[in-house]
């Protein structure tokens, strides 16, 4: 298992149910093949550097997790097809075990 970091944001006007649904889907995608979620940080609303889908702010969440490298493609696919997630980025963390 390798260490990864996922940063994504959703529309700040979205409901708690929408955010919970996104988190549940991420949790399932990571843990279904033995991965683990280590830490979840809610960064809250932050101003975007440029407008994305007519939004000037985003509600950010940072997730640190361990997963098999083959699971990352599935996680990326899940995040791309989810309309609530406006942008996301998954990074391999070489500084963590």
JOGI-V896342 format. One record per helix or strand of 2 or more residues. SS is the DSSP state (2 for helix, 1 for strand). FROM is the first residue (numbers start at 1). LEN is the number of residues. Records with the same first field share a line. If there is no record, write none. Layout:
# JOGI-V896342
SS=FROM-LEN / FROM-LEN
This chain:
# JOGI-V896342
1=2-9 / 36-17 / 55-13 / 85-8
2=16-16 / 71-11
